[in-house]
Amino acid sequence: QLAIRQEKFIRDLKNALIRIENKTYGVCRVTGQLINKERLKLVPHATLSMEAKNKQQ
């Protein structure tokens, strides 16, 4: 199970690198707004702003 989580984390980071190349890194995929820099420091592969994530839960 640890290996599965690690694979997902690596996949998420690779996707973040793709978003950097596409110039969409740091943009919430739900709201289209910028994701807070503090959130990105804590979760560099985040694709949702805290507002969107909280609504999702």
PyMOL commands that set and color helices and strands:
alter all, ss='L'
color gray80, all
select helices_A, chain A and resi 2-21+37-42+50-56
alter helices_A, ss='H'
color red, helices_A
deselect
rebuild
show_as cartoon
